[in-house]
Amino acid sequence: VELVESGGGLVQPGGSLRLSCAASGFTVSRAALSWYRQTPGKERELVARITRAGTTTNNDTSGRFSISRDIATNTVYLQMNSLKPEDTAKYYCNVDYQWLTYWGQGTQVTVSS
């Protein structure tokens, strides 16, 4: 199982980014995948999750962020709109698969003018 994130970068407040998580070793349509974020000195925070039952986002990002998946490319996306400076963090893709948890290496998102 491997997860490779991409799409992070520097964006101005109010801007948008789309993060990608390319998955291998399993099929994204059959697994529960999540995006987390972490800032120095803080615990990782769940941002959004997608399962076969649907999608959820946390209260801070609801209405601004959305999670989706592309079965053809086996990729999960995090679309982030109306970004705020407090969204600055390293974003990680996560999957629970066959009783194990896997993480990607993360991608940095910085929201600043």
N, CA, C and O atoms as a printed pandas DataFrame, in Angstrom:
     atom_number atom_name residue_name chain_id  residue_number  x_coord  y_coord  z_coord
0              1         N          VAL        A               1    0.857   -1.196    0.000
1              2        CA          VAL        A               1    0.000    0.000    0.000
2              3         C          VAL        A               1    0.882    1.232    0.000
3              4         O          VAL        A               1    1.827    1.340    0.782
4              5         N          GLU        A               2    0.562    2.155   -0.886
5              6        CA          GLU        A               2    1.313    3.413   -0.929
6              7         C          GLU        A               2    0.359    4.558   -1.215
7              8         O          GLU        A               2   -0.570    4.437   -2.015
8              9         N          LEU        A               3    0.612    5.677   -0.540
9             10        CA          LEU        A               3   -0.150    6.901   -0.751
10            11         C          LEU        A               3    0.834    8.020   -1.062
11            12         O          LEU        A               3    1.794    8.223   -0.319
12            13         N          VAL        A               4    0.609    8.737   -2.138
13            14        CA          VAL        A               4    1.504    9.825   -2.528
14            15         C          VAL        A               4    0.677   11.091   -2.723
15            16         O          VAL        A               4   -0.140   11.183   -3.639
16            17         N          GLU        A               5    0.904   12.063   -1.844
17            18        CA          GLU        A               5    0.181   13.327   -1.932
18            19         C          GLU        A               5    0.905   14.313   -2.824
19            20         O          GLU        A               5    2.126   14.260   -2.970
20            21         N          SER        A               6    0.150   15.203   -3.413
21            22        CA          SER        A               6    0.713   16.287   -4.212
22            23         C          SER        A               6   -0.304   17.417   -4.286
23            24         O          SER        A               6   -1.461   17.252   -3.901
24            25         N          GLY        A               7    0.144   18.575   -4.789
25            26        CA          GLY        A               7   -0.768   19.684   -4.999
26            27         C          GLY        A               7   -0.666   20.809   -3.995
27            28         O          GLY        A               7   -1.333   21.832   -4.150
28            29         N          GLY        A               8    0.151   20.647   -2.968
29            30        CA          GLY        A               8    0.301   21.712   -1.997
30            31         C          GLY        A               8    1.091   22.876   -2.556
31            32         O          GLY        A               8    1.639   22.802   -3.656
32            33         N          GLY        A               9    1.145   23.957   -1.782
33            34        CA          GLY        A               9    1.890   25.120   -2.217
34            35         C          GLY        A               9    1.490   26.356   -1.448
35            36         O          GLY        A               9    0.830   26.278   -0.412
36            37         N          LEU        A              10    1.899   27.501   -1.971
37            38        CA          LEU        A              10    1.593   28.797   -1.366
38            39         C          LEU        A              10    0.410   29.411   -2.105
39            40         O          LEU        A              10    0.403   29.480   -3.334
40            41         N          VAL        A              11   -0.581   29.853   -1.351
41            42        CA          VAL        A              11   -1.776   30.458   -1.945
42            43         C          VAL        A              11   -2.208   31.630   -1.085
43            44         O          VAL        A              11   -1.998   31.630    0.128
44            45         N          GLN        A              12   -2.812   32.630   -1.715
45            46        CA          GLN        A              12   -3.287   33.790   -0.977
46            47         C          GLN        A              12   -4.608   33.482   -0.278
47            48         O          GLN        A              12   -5.354   32.610   -0.725
48            49         N          PRO        A              13   -4.903   34.181    0.803
49            50        CA          PRO        A              13   -6.207   34.001    1.450
50            51         C          PRO        A              13   -7.342   34.199    0.458
51            52         O          PRO        A              13   -7.321   35.112   -0.367
52            53         N          GLY        A              14   -8.332   33.321    0.558
53            54        CA          GLY        A              14   -9.448   33.344   -0.378
54            55         C          GLY        A              14   -9.244   32.492   -1.602
55            56         O          GLY        A              14  -10.180   32.275   -2.373
56            57         N          GLY        A              15   -8.042   32.007   -1.794
57            58        CA          GLY        A              15   -7.728   31.189   -2.960
58            59         C          GLY        A              15   -8.129   29.739   -2.792
59            60         O          GLY        A              15   -8.726   29.348   -1.789
60            61         N          SER        A              16   -7.785   28.947   -3.804
61            62        CA          SER        A              16   -8.154   27.532   -3.825
62            63         C          SER        A              16   -6.949   26.674   -4.169
63            64         O          SER        A              16   -6.013   27.118   -4.835
64            65         N          LEU        A              17   -6.994   25.452   -3.705
65            66        CA          LEU        A              17   -6.016   24.423   -4.068
66            67         C          LEU        A              17   -6.739   23.098   -4.139
67            68         O          LEU        A              17   -7.746   22.891   -3.462
68            69         N          ARG        A              18   -6.224   22.200   -4.961
69            70        CA          ARG        A              18   -6.719   20.829   -4.968
70            71         C          ARG        A              18   -5.555   19.891   -4.688
71            72         O          ARG        A              18   -4.588   19.833   -5.446
72            73         N          LEU        A              19   -5.665   19.170   -3.601
73            74        CA          LEU        A              19   -4.667   18.175   -3.244
74            75         C          LEU        A              19   -5.058   16.832   -3.835
75            76         O          LEU        A              19   -6.238   16.493   -3.928
76            77         N          SER        A              20   -4.037   16.070   -4.235
77            78        CA          SER        A              20   -4.247   14.733   -4.777
78            79         C          SER        A              20   -3.547   13.705   -3.907
79            80         O          SER        A              20   -2.491   13.967   -3.331
80            81         N          CYS        A              21   -4.148   12.547   -3.824
81            82        CA          CYS        A              21   -3.557   11.415   -3.114
82            83         C          CYS        A              21   -3.639   10.216   -4.050
83            84         O          CYS        A              21   -4.694    9.596   -4.191
84            85         N          ALA        A              22   -2.521    9.897   -4.684
85            86        CA          ALA        A              22   -2.467    8.754   -5.590
86            87         C          ALA        A              22   -2.231    7.490   -4.787
87            88         O          ALA        A              22   -1.244    7.374   -4.061
88            89         N          ALA        A              23   -3.153    6.540   -4.925
89            90        CA          ALA        A              23   -3.103    5.318   -4.125
90            91         C          ALA        A              23   -2.674    4.130   -4.972
91            92         O          ALA        A              23   -2.986    4.055   -6.161
92            93         N          SER        A              24   -1.963    3.211   -4.354
93            94        CA          SER        A              24   -1.606    1.951   -4.998
94            95         C          SER        A              24   -1.645    0.846   -3.964
95            96         O          SER        A              24   -1.436    1.084   -2.774
96            97         N          GLY        A              25   -1.912   -0.360   -4.424
97            98        CA          GLY        A              25   -1.981   -1.509   -3.522
98            99         C          GLY        A              25   -3.377   -1.827   -3.034
99           100         O          GLY        A              25   -3.585   -2.835   -2.359
100          101         N          PHE        A              26   -4.324   -0.990   -3.363
101          102        CA          PHE        A              26   -5.715   -1.212   -3.014
102          103         C          PHE        A              26   -6.568   -0.336   -3.923
103          104         O          PHE        A              26   -6.051    0.513   -4.649
104          105         N          THR        A              27   -7.878   -0.552   -3.874
105          106        CA          THR        A              27   -8.802    0.203   -4.704
106          107         C          THR        A              27   -9.519    1.236   -3.854
107          108         O          THR        A              27  -10.127    0.896   -2.840
108          109         N          VAL        A              28   -9.451    2.497   -4.263
109          110        CA          VAL        A              28  -10.010    3.569   -3.430
110          111         C          VAL        A              28  -11.518    3.437   -3.249
111          112         O          VAL        A              28  -12.068    3.925   -2.261
112          113         N          SER        A              29  -12.186    2.786   -4.186
113          114        CA          SER        A              29  -13.635    2.651   -4.068
114          115         C          SER        A              29  -14.032    1.691   -2.963
115          116         O          SER        A              29  -15.196    1.664   -2.563
116          117         N          ARG        A              30  -13.098    0.909   -2.464
117          118        CA          ARG        A              30  -13.424   -0.115   -1.468
118          119         C          ARG        A              30  -12.813    0.172   -0.111
119          120         O          ARG        A              30  -12.849   -0.686    0.771
120          121         N          ALA        A              31  -12.256    1.355    0.079
121          122        CA          ALA        A              31  -11.577    1.674    1.329
122          123         C          ALA        A              31  -12.085    2.992    1.891
123          124         O          ALA        A              31  -12.694    3.795    1.185
124          125         N          ALA        A              32  -11.824    3.195    3.170
125          126        CA          ALA        A              32  -12.125    4.467    3.828
126          127         C          ALA        A              32  -10.856    5.305    3.827
127          128         O          ALA        A              32   -9.849    4.926    4.427
128          129         N          LEU        A              33  -10.911    6.441    3.152
129          130        CA          LEU        A              33   -9.749    7.323    3.056
130          131         C          LEU        A              33  -10.044    8.662    3.704
131          132         O          LEU        A              33  -11.177    9.144    3.699
132          133         N          SER        A              34   -9.007    9.242    4.254
133          134        CA          SER        A              34   -9.172   10.507    4.964
134          135         C          SER        A              34   -8.033   11.454    4.623
135          136         O          SER        A              34   -6.944   11.037    4.228
136          137         N          TRP        A              35   -8.314   12.727    4.786
137          138        CA          TRP        A              35   -7.289   13.768    4.775
138          139         C          TRP        A              35   -7.184   14.323    6.197
139          140         O          TRP        A              35   -8.183   14.661    6.833
140          141         N          TYR        A              36   -5.945   14.405    6.667
141          142        CA          TYR        A              36   -5.638   15.022    7.951
142          143         C          TYR        A              36   -4.709   16.211    7.697
143          144         O          TYR        A              36   -4.115   16.325    6.624
144          145         N          ARG        A              37   -4.591   17.082    8.680
145          146        CA          ARG        A              37   -3.602   18.150    8.625
146          147         C          ARG        A              37   -2.963   18.322    9.986
147          148         O          ARG        A              37   -3.541   17.993   11.022
148          149         N          GLN        A              38   -1.752   18.849    9.948
149          150        CA          GLN        A              38   -0.994   19.007   11.189
150          151         C          GLN        A              38   -0.119   20.243   11.100
151          152         O          GLN        A              38    0.513   20.501   10.075
152          153         N          THR        A              39   -0.089   21.008   12.188
153          154        CA          THR        A              39    0.827   22.128   12.333
154          155         C          THR        A              39    1.801   21.795   13.451
155          156         O          THR        A              39    1.483   20.979   14.316
156          157         N          PRO        A              40    2.973   22.404   13.455
157          158        CA          PRO        A              40    3.984   22.079   14.468
158          159         C          PRO        A              40    3.439   22.225   15.885
159          160         O          PRO        A              40    2.811   23.227   16.227
160          161         N          GLY        A              41    3.692   21.212   16.694
161          162        CA          GLY        A              41    3.285   21.240   18.084
162          163         C          GLY        A              41    1.853   20.839   18.347
163          164         O          GLY        A              41    1.408   20.835   19.494
164          165         N          LYS        A              42    1.127   20.501   17.299
165          166        CA          LYS        A              42   -0.273   20.103   17.460
166          167         C          LYS        A              42   -0.494   18.696   16.918
167          168         O          LYS        A              42    0.286   18.196   16.107
168          169         N          GLU        A              43   -1.571   18.066   17.381
169          170        CA          GLU        A              43   -1.917   16.736   16.891
170          171         C          GLU        A              43   -2.525   16.838   15.488
171          172         O          GLU        A              43   -3.042   17.880   15.083
172          173         N          ARG        A              44   -2.444   15.734   14.775
173          174        CA          ARG        A              44   -3.090   15.699   13.457
174          175         C          ARG        A              44   -4.603   15.807   13.626
175          176         O          ARG        A              44   -5.198   15.226   14.533
176          177         N          GLU        A              45   -5.188   16.565   12.728
177          178        CA          GLU        A              45   -6.624   16.863   12.794
178          179         C          GLU        A              45   -7.305   16.292   11.558
179          180         O          GLU        A              45   -6.845   16.500   10.435
180          181         N          LEU        A              46   -8.402   15.572   11.768
181          182        CA          LEU        A              46   -9.157   15.046   10.634
182          183         C          LEU        A              46   -9.839   16.194    9.895
183          184         O          LEU        A              46  -10.520   17.024   10.497
184          185         N          VAL        A              47   -9.641   16.223    8.580
185          186        CA          VAL        A              47  -10.217   17.277    7.752
186          187         C          VAL        A              47  -11.432   16.761    6.996
187          188         O          VAL        A              47  -12.477   17.410    6.976
188          189         N          ALA        A              48  -11.297   15.596    6.376
189          190        CA          ALA        A              48  -12.391   15.049    5.574
190          191         C          ALA        A              48  -12.187   13.552    5.410
191          192         O          ALA        A              48  -11.066   13.052    5.497
192          193         N          ARG        A              49  -13.270   12.852    5.174
193          194        CA          ARG        A              49  -13.230   11.390    5.068
194          195         C          ARG        A              49  -14.220   10.948    4.002
195          196         O          ARG        A              49  -15.297   11.524    3.848
196          197         N          ILE        A              50  -13.830    9.915    3.275
197          198        CA          ILE        A              50  -14.730    9.345    2.269
198          199         C          ILE        A              50  -14.760    7.842    2.444
199          200         O          ILE        A              50  -13.723    7.184    2.535
200          201         N          THR        A              51  -15.977    7.311    2.490
201          202        CA          THR        A              51  -16.181    5.867    2.589
202          203         C          THR        A              51  -17.204    5.462    1.539
203          204         O          THR        A              51  -17.675    6.294    0.763
204          205         N          ARG        A              52  -17.545    4.180    1.519
205          206        CA          ARG        A              52  -18.567    3.742    0.577
206          207         C          ARG        A              52  -19.919    4.340    0.912
207          208         O          ARG        A              52  -20.805    4.413    0.060
208          209         N          ALA        A              53  -20.077    4.774    2.182
209          210        CA          ALA        A              53  -21.362    5.336    2.613
210          211         C          ALA        A              53  -21.495    6.815    2.276
211          212         O          ALA        A              53  -22.608    7.339    2.243
212          213         N          GLY        A              54  -20.377    7.499    2.025
213          214        CA          GLY        A              54  -20.459    8.921    1.734
214          215         C          GLY        A              54  -19.242    9.677    2.219
215          216         O          GLY        A              54  -18.182    9.094    2.447
216          217         N          THR        A              55  -19.404   11.006    2.379
217          218        CA          THR        A              55  -18.289   11.861    2.766
218          219         C          THR        A              55  -18.642   12.678    3.999
219          220         O          THR        A              55  -19.812   12.967    4.250
220          221         N          THR        A              56  -17.620   13.047    4.768
221          222        CA          THR        A              56  -17.799   13.940    5.906
222          223         C          THR        A              56  -16.632   14.916    5.935
223          224         O          THR        A              56  -15.531   14.607    5.479
224          225         N          THR        A              57  -16.894   16.097    6.478
225          226        CA          THR        A              57  -15.835   17.076    6.711
226          227         C          THR        A              57  -15.986   17.615    8.123
227          228         O          THR        A              57  -17.062   17.528    8.713
228          229         N          ASN        A              58  -14.902   18.176    8.669
229          230        CA          ASN        A              58  -15.027   18.690   10.023
230          231         C          ASN        A              58  -15.689   20.059   10.017
231          232         O          ASN        A              58  -15.895   20.652    8.958
232          233         N          ASN        A              59  -16.019   20.557   11.202
233          234        CA          ASN        A              59  -16.785   21.804   11.298
234          235         C          ASN        A              59  -16.021   22.998   10.734
235          236         O          ASN        A              59  -16.620   23.907   10.160
236          237         N          ASP        A              60  -14.687   22.995   10.901
237          238        CA          ASP        A              60  -13.895   24.134   10.449
238          239         C          ASP        A              60  -13.866   24.259    8.927
239          240         O          ASP        A              60  -13.751   25.361    8.390
240          241         N          THR        A              61  -13.970   23.132    8.240
241          242        CA          THR        A              61  -13.809   23.140    6.785
242          243         C          THR        A              61  -15.096   22.870    6.020
243          244         O          THR        A              61  -15.127   22.959    4.793
244          245         N          SER        A              62  -16.151   22.542    6.745
245          246        CA          SER        A              62  -17.426   22.250    6.088
246          247         C          SER        A              62  -17.869   23.442    5.252
247          248         O          SER        A              62  -17.852   24.581    5.719
248          249         N          GLY        A              63  -18.267   23.171    4.008
249          250        CA          GLY        A              63  -18.689   24.233    3.109
250          251         C          GLY        A              63  -17.558   24.834    2.309
251          252         O          GLY        A              63  -17.807   25.499    1.303
252          253         N          ARG        A              64  -16.313   24.620    2.728
253          254        CA          ARG        A              64  -15.156   25.136    1.985
254          255         C          ARG        A              64  -14.347   24.015    1.352
255          256         O          ARG        A              64  -13.828   24.174    0.247
256          257         N          PHE        A              65  -14.236   22.889    2.036
257          258        CA          PHE        A              65  -13.448   21.758    1.555
258          259         C          PHE        A              65  -14.385   20.630    1.144
259          260         O          PHE        A              65  -15.459   20.458    1.719
260          261         N          SER        A              66  -13.969   19.874    0.154
261          262        CA          SER        A              66  -14.719   18.676   -0.227
262          263         C          SER        A              66  -13.751   17.584   -0.647
263          264         O          SER        A              66  -12.691   17.855   -1.210
264          265         N          ILE        A              67  -14.132   16.350   -0.364
265          266        CA          ILE        A              67  -13.315   15.189   -0.692
266          267         C          ILE        A              67  -14.025   14.389   -1.768
267          268         O          ILE        A              67  -15.249   14.266   -1.761
268          269         N          SER        A              68  -13.242   13.847   -2.692
269          270        CA          SER        A              68  -13.815   13.048   -3.760
270          271         C          SER        A              68  -12.791   12.008   -4.197
271          272         O          SER        A              68  -11.630   12.052   -3.790
272          273         N          ARG        A              69  -13.241   11.066   -5.036
273          274        CA          ARG        A              69  -12.304   10.059   -5.521
274          275         C          ARG        A              69  -12.563    9.789   -6.992
275          276         O          ARG        A              69  -13.686    9.914   -7.480
276          277         N          ASP        A              70  -11.500    9.416   -7.683
277          278        CA          ASP        A              70  -11.550    9.049   -9.091
278          279         C          ASP        A              70  -11.127    7.587   -9.193
279          280         O          ASP        A              70   -9.958    7.247   -9.013
280          281         N          ILE        A              71  -12.094    6.740   -9.481
281          282        CA          ILE        A              71  -11.812    5.307   -9.523
282          283         C          ILE        A              71  -10.879    4.965  -10.688
283          284         O          ILE        A              71  -10.051    4.061  -10.577
284          285         N          ALA        A              72  -11.011    5.683  -11.793
285          286        CA          ALA        A              72  -10.203    5.393  -12.976
286          287         C          ALA        A              72   -8.713    5.594  -12.710
287          288         O          ALA        A              72   -7.879    4.842  -13.214
288          289         N          THR        A              73   -8.382    6.617  -11.914
289          290        CA          THR        A              73   -6.968    6.891  -11.621
290          291         C          THR        A              73   -6.574    6.438  -10.213
291          292         O          THR        A              73   -5.424    6.584   -9.801
292          293         N          ASN        A              74   -7.552    5.884   -9.482
293          294        CA          ASN        A              74   -7.290    5.425   -8.103
294          295         C          ASN        A              74   -6.707    6.544   -7.241
295          296         O          ASN        A              74   -5.712    6.358   -6.541
296          297         N          THR        A              75   -7.343    7.693   -7.309
297          298        CA          THR        A              75   -6.851    8.893   -6.635
298          299         C          THR        A              75   -7.972    9.519   -5.810
299          300         O          THR        A              75   -9.136    9.520   -6.211
300          301         N          VAL        A              76   -7.596   10.046   -4.661
301          302        CA          VAL        A              76   -8.528   10.789   -3.822
302          303         C          VAL        A              76   -8.093   12.252   -3.822
303          304         O          VAL        A              76   -6.901   12.559   -3.781
304          305         N          TYR        A              77   -9.068   13.139   -3.870
305          306        CA          TYR        A              77   -8.781   14.563   -3.950
306          307         C          TYR        A              77   -9.351   15.299   -2.743
307          308         O          TYR        A              77  -10.333   14.866   -2.139
308          309         N          LEU        A              78   -8.722   16.411   -2.408
309          310        CA          LEU        A              78   -9.263   17.349   -1.436
310          311         C          LEU        A              78   -9.308   18.712   -2.114
311          312         O          LEU        A              78   -8.273   19.340   -2.333
312          313         N          GLN        A              79  -10.502   19.157   -2.440
313          314        CA          GLN        A              79  -10.684   20.487   -3.017
314          315         C          GLN        A              79  -10.862   21.483   -1.880
315          316         O          GLN        A              79  -11.758   21.342   -1.047
316          317         N          MET        A              80  -10.002   22.485   -1.858
317          318        CA          MET        A              80  -10.018   23.470   -0.783
318          319         C          MET        A              80  -10.289   24.842   -1.372
319          320         O          MET        A              80   -9.504   25.350   -2.172
320          321         N          ASN        A              81  -11.399   25.438   -0.974
321          322        CA          ASN        A              81  -11.780   26.767   -1.449
322          323         C          ASN        A              81  -11.823   27.748   -0.283
323          324         O          ASN        A              81  -11.855   27.350    0.881
324          325         N          SER        A              82  -11.824   29.020   -0.614
325          326        CA          SER        A              82  -11.901   30.085    0.407
326          327         C          SER        A              82  -10.883   29.850    1.518
327          328         O          SER        A              82  -11.217   29.894    2.703
328          329         N          LEU        A              83   -9.657   29.606    1.123
329          330        CA          LEU        A              83   -8.622   29.259    2.098
330          331         C          LEU        A              83   -8.318   30.421    3.027
331          332         O          LEU        A              83   -8.353   31.588    2.636
332          333         N          LYS        A              84   -8.018   30.064    4.274
333          334        CA          LYS        A              84   -7.716   31.030    5.320
334          335         C          LYS        A              84   -6.301   30.782    5.831
335          336         O          LYS        A              84   -5.788   29.673    5.682
336          337         N          PRO        A              85   -5.660   31.778    6.427
337          338        CA          PRO        A              85   -4.316   31.557    6.975
338          339         C          PRO        A              85   -4.278   30.397    7.978
339          340         O          PRO        A              85   -3.271   29.697    8.081
340          341         N          GLU        A              86   -5.363   30.199    8.707
341          342        CA          GLU        A              86   -5.394   29.106    9.695
342          343         C          GLU        A              86   -5.492   27.727    9.061
343          344         O          GLU        A              86   -5.410   26.720    9.763
344          345         N          ASP        A              87   -5.668   27.666    7.738
345          346        CA          ASP        A              87   -5.624   26.385    7.033
346          347         C          ASP        A              87   -4.187   25.955    6.730
347          348         O          ASP        A              87   -3.953   24.849    6.244
348          349         N          THR        A              88   -3.232   26.833    7.020
349          350        CA          THR        A              88   -1.826   26.491    6.800
350          351         C          THR        A              88   -1.450   25.286    7.639
351          352         O          THR        A              88   -1.630   25.285    8.857
352          353         N          ALA        A              89   -0.928   24.263    6.983
353          354        CA          ALA        A              89   -0.581   23.016    7.655
354          355         C          ALA        A              89    0.039   22.063    6.644
355          356         O          ALA        A              89    0.055   22.332    5.443
356          357         N          LYS        A              90    0.538   20.965    7.142
357          358        CA          LYS        A              90    0.930   19.868    6.269
358          359         C          LYS        A              90   -0.258   18.914    6.208
359          360         O          LYS        A              90   -0.802   18.510    7.235
360          361         N          TYR        A              91   -0.640   18.569    5.016
361          362        CA          TYR        A              91   -1.820   17.748    4.793
362          363         C          TYR        A              91   -1.393   16.331    4.425
363          364         O          TYR        A              91   -0.519   16.124    3.584
364          365         N          TYR        A              92   -2.035   15.361    5.079
365          366        CA          TYR        A              92   -1.691   13.952    4.910
366          367         C          TYR        A              92   -2.908   13.153    4.448
367          368         O          TYR        A              92   -4.037   13.400    4.871
368          369         N          CYS        A              93   -2.645   12.202    3.577
369          370        CA          CYS        A              93   -3.648   11.235    3.169
370          371         C          CYS        A              93   -3.502    9.981    4.036
371          372         O          CYS        A              93   -2.397    9.592    4.412
372          373         N          ASN        A              94   -4.634    9.367    4.339
373          374        CA          ASN        A              94   -4.645    8.232    5.270
374          375         C          ASN        A              94   -5.642    7.190    4.779
375          376         O          ASN        A              94   -6.704    7.534    4.259
376          377         N          VAL        A              95   -5.297    5.917    4.945
377          378        CA          VAL        A              95   -6.246    4.856    4.614
378          379         C          VAL        A              95   -6.179    3.765    5.674
379          380         O          VAL        A              95   -5.103    3.390    6.139
380          381         N          ASP        A              96   -7.333    3.275    6.038
381          382        CA          ASP        A              96   -7.443    2.089    6.881
382          383         C          ASP        A              96   -7.763    0.916    5.967
383          384         O          ASP        A              96   -8.829    0.876    5.353
384          385         N          TYR        A              97   -6.846   -0.034    5.875
385          386        CA          TYR        A              97   -7.006   -1.122    4.919
386          387         C          TYR        A              97   -6.506   -2.413    5.531
387          388         O          TYR        A              97   -5.362   -2.508    5.976
388          389         N          GLN        A              98   -7.376   -3.398    5.548
389          390        CA          GLN        A              98   -7.025   -4.715    6.100
390          391         C          GLN        A              98   -6.390   -4.575    7.482
391          392         O          GLN        A              98   -5.311   -5.107    7.742
392          393         N          TRP        A              99   -7.064   -3.866    8.342
393          394        CA          TRP        A              99   -6.737   -3.734    9.752
394          395         C          TRP        A              99   -5.432   -2.971   10.011
395          396         O          TRP        A              99   -4.924   -2.980   11.132
396          397         N          LEU        A             100   -4.901   -2.327    9.004
397          398        CA          LEU        A             100   -3.719   -1.496    9.186
398          399         C          LEU        A             100   -4.015   -0.072    8.717
399          400         O          LEU        A             100   -4.912    0.166    7.908
400          401         N          THR        A             101   -3.239    0.852    9.245
401          402        CA          THR        A             101   -3.388    2.258    8.861
402          403         C          THR        A             101   -2.137    2.709    8.121
403          404         O          THR        A             101   -1.018    2.455    8.565
404          405         N          TYR        A             102   -2.331    3.370    7.006
405          406        CA          TYR        A             102   -1.223    3.839    6.183
406          407         C          TYR        A             102   -1.315    5.353    6.009
407          408         O          TYR        A             102   -2.403    5.926    5.944
408          409         N          TRP        A             103   -0.142    5.983    5.933
409          410        CA          TRP        A             103   -0.048    7.426    5.747
410          411         C          TRP        A             103    0.835    7.746    4.550
411          412         O          TRP        A             103    1.775    7.015    4.238
412          413         N          GLY        A             104    0.520    8.843    3.890
413          414        CA          GLY        A             104    1.426    9.377    2.895
414          415         C          GLY        A             104    2.475   10.254    3.564
415          416         O          GLY        A             104    2.508   10.388    4.787
416          417         N          GLN        A             105    3.335   10.851    2.732
417          418        CA          GLN        A             105    4.425   11.658    3.263
418          419         C          GLN        A             105    3.996   13.097    3.543
419          420         O          GLN        A             105    4.724   13.847    4.193
420          421         N          GLY        A             106    2.833   13.479    3.060
421          422        CA          GLY        A             106    2.305   14.806    3.321
422          423         C          GLY        A             106    2.669   15.821    2.259
423          424         O          GLY        A             106    3.649   15.664    1.530
424          425         N          THR        A             107    1.859   16.869    2.186
425          426        CA          THR        A             107    2.128   17.984    1.277
426          427         C          THR        A             107    1.809   19.282    2.014
427          428         O          THR        A             107    0.761   19.400    2.650
428          429         N          GLN        A             108    2.706   20.245    1.928
429          430        CA          GLN        A             108    2.580   21.485    2.688
430          431         C          GLN        A             108    1.654   22.465    1.974
431          432         O          GLN        A             108    1.776   22.699    0.772
432          433         N          VAL        A             109    0.734   23.027    2.736
433          434        CA          VAL        A             109   -0.141   24.092    2.254
434          435         C          VAL        A             109    0.106   25.325    3.107
435          436         O          VAL        A             109   -0.002   25.272    4.332
436          437         N          THR        A             110    0.434   26.423    2.466
437          438        CA          THR        A             110    0.671   27.681    3.170
438          439         C          THR        A             110   -0.253   28.739    2.591
439          440         O          THR        A             110   -0.232   29.017    1.392
440          441         N          VAL        A             111   -1.066   29.324    3.466
441          442        CA          VAL        A             111   -2.004   30.374    3.051
442          443         C          VAL        A             111   -1.509   31.691    3.627
443          444         O          VAL        A             111   -1.544   31.909    4.838
444          445         N          SER        A             112   -1.050   32.558    2.747
445          446        CA          SER        A             112   -0.453   33.810    3.204
446          447         C          SER        A             112   -0.471   34.828    2.084
447          448         O          SER        A             112   -0.379   34.483    0.906
448          449         N          SER        A             113   -0.591   36.092    2.471
449          450        CA          SER        A             113   -0.535   37.159    1.478
450          451         C          SER        A             113    0.889   37.692    1.367
451          452         O          SER        A             113    1.148   38.601    0.578
